[in-house]
Structure formats: C-alpha cells, structure tokens
Amino acid sequence: MLSHQQLQKFATEASAHAGETPYMLTDLESLREQCRKFAKVFPNIKLFYAVKAFSDVEVIAAVAPLVAGYDAASTAEIELVLRQGVAPERIAFSNPVKSEAAIAHAHKVGVHKFSFQSRGELAKLAKHAPASEVYVRVKMDDSEGSVALSSKFGCVPEEAVELLLAAKALGLKPIGLTFHVGSQATELPAWPNAIYRAQKLVGEARGKGLQIELVNLGGGFPVQYKTGDPRLEQVAATVNDAIGALADVTYMAEPGRFVAADSSVIVSSVIGVEDREGRTWLYIDVSTFHAFMEVFEFHEFLHPVLSLRHVGQQPGGLKDYVLTGPSCDSYDTMSLHVQLPADMQVGDHLLITMAGAYTVVYGSEFNGFKVPPRHFLNAA
Ligand SMILES: Cc1ncc(COP(=O)(O)O)c(C=O)c1O
C-alpha cells in the first residue's frame, strides 16, 4: 500500500514531468527500504533478490549493499548481476530447468548454486557444472489466490530425497531444498505447511547420510495491493515460528515482488473516454502488453489507480470505468471496474501505483506502442 508521503512524492514528480507518457517513475529508496524491512523482520533468512521481478540495472545496483545475493533465472540475468561487480558466489541459479549452454556459462563465470527437480537436470549439471552445489525444487501446496508455480515446477515431496541421493552419486553436492508457495502468497498457512514439510525432508535426507544445510523458501512474500492483504510482519510471525523448529540449517529466500512492487508508478494519459452500452470506457496510452500481463494470471487488476489532477482533492463523485489500453486487441483491457473521478477527460494523467514488480519486465511493443521508459529517483 502506497503511503500518503510516497503518493505525494510521485504526484509532485509527475506534475513536474514535461516528457511524454507513458513512463515509469521508480523510487530506488523504496527498494532499499523494502530490503531493510525484510532483513529486520526475518533476521534469520538470507535475502536473495529475485531479479526477474524488476531487472533494470539501477534496481540491481540499488539493492546490492542490502542483499546477501540474487536469484537469477537466465544467462542474461547472471550477466546483468555480474556487471554490477557482484561476486558469482552471491548468485543462485534457481530456475529449475536450464539449457546446457546456460549451465555451462554459469559454471564458467563462477556460479556454483543451482536448483533442479529431475534426474535429467542432474545429468546436465553433472556434465556442465561438475561438483556444484545443488538444491532440489519441491512441489508444495500453493497459497490460494497466488500466481501458482507448483503446476509447472517441483518434484513431488516423495521423490526429493531420492533425487538428492542421485545428485551425490553424480559427484554433485546436494545441499538442500527449495520451494515456492506462489507469488503474492496471502494465505498464511501455506508458509508453515511448506516449511514443516521441507524440514521433514531435511531430516529424512540427513538420515540417509546427506549433509543438508539449506532450505530456500523461494519467493511469494506479499505486498498490500488491497487492504486485506497481509503485512510482512504477519507473514513473519508464522514463518519465523516455523523456521525456529529446525535451527541448524541456513534459510534463504528469493523475494521479488515484495522488494520491487511498491517502488514504482506508471504514469499514463487518457486518450479516449467513451460511453457504450451502459459502461464508460477509459482508453489509456499504456497497454496490458506493456506492463500488465499479470492481469491474466490473477484475473484481476491489482494496481490502485489515481487521477493526477485529483490528488489532494476531497474524494467524491467517483464513477466506475472500464480501463483499457491503446492496442487493437480486446485482451488489452486491464479492468472492467476501476473507480475514478466522474469527470475524467482526454489528456488527464493517471498514476498506476504499486507497479514495480512484474510489469514492464513483461513489456512487448505489440502494435508499435513502446514499452514505458523508466525514470529513477534517489539513485545513491
Ligand atoms: C525460483 C523463484 N524464486 C523467486 C521468485 C520470486 O517470487 P516473488 O516475486 O513472488 O517473490 C520466483 C518467481 O517466479 C521464482 O520462480
């Protein structure tokens, strides 16, 4: 949830901005603040920032002094992090299925930590990254309403120990387990359920003589798009309690959304207002395909939207709009119900808030509309 102060800061910047819309305004201090908050409420969890959430070089650099490392998903992400002078030992290659070329490249540049979820991946790792540290991705129950990842990733828990033993037999170093309870995991019991299950697997693996030392909680830490979404402190209460049950392992996590979401607004112009069949349509100059692909995953538009002209005015006279993008595609509609002042006009600017995570990183130039450029505030 954007604080009043943050909103004022973005509104002032956007009002002073003379350039064209759409564009993204990112407060790098917000990213740092989120890292500090994470470290404060999770003193026993190492933070590896998930680069995929918002991968601009300014973001990677801003969080560098505050994170233990980075979760990278591809060769390009590894290269991006290395270019910031980050040591390769601080990178975890947590994409469970990687090309042989990507594994070989990672090994060559000094990345030693890899996730895996199958014997096929182990064979590739043993060949192209011999003796590396590996951790098995286990399918856990996703938090209800999150962007579920277990449909695509993870071995079933019953297979995990066998896979760790197979890693050892191939000369790799099986060091632990990882999971992901779904992005924006607001259903709190999903966290301890997954952690206790992982701890049980650690015990079983140790019982078979393996030296398991790592539980990687993945990402999923939620932000408050809606007032009912849990605060990080609430997640921490349940997570810290659960990790306390097995203290002799290293815990790490790979938050992306939590670090990046609050940092940015996308500033967009209204390009058309139309009343049709009982609905008012607000056409804006930023598209689903630029920045809001997550609407297809969550089946709702997560971002609170404000009219810049009305910031600071008494609320009142709101109206329900269909919020839709500029492209010639009917999928390019963000929401059927956005509440905005009743007098919205062509040329008005919108602040689309909490837009730092999983927005412009998905951007395409479909129909010739350019992905919004970024403007960064508070570079160190
Ligand atoms: C392996 C892995 N780690 C971390 C993340 C980041 O998740 P989130 O942004 O929900 O924190 C993801 C997201 O897809 C992921 O796949």
The ligand as an ORCA input file, in Angstrom:
! r2SCAN-3c Opt
* xyz 0 1
  C      12.538    -19.613     -8.287
  C      11.854    -18.323     -7.967
  N      12.291    -17.621     -6.911
  C      11.733    -16.432     -6.596
  C      10.705    -15.901     -7.340
  C      10.152    -14.561     -6.945
  O       8.862    -14.687     -6.459
  P       8.079    -13.430     -5.848
  O       8.233    -12.328     -6.784
  O       6.695    -13.929     -5.692
  O       8.705    -13.125     -4.524
  C      10.193    -16.623     -8.417
  C       9.054    -16.093     -9.201
  O       8.626    -16.602    -10.189
  C      10.793    -17.858     -8.753
  O      10.365    -18.571     -9.800
*
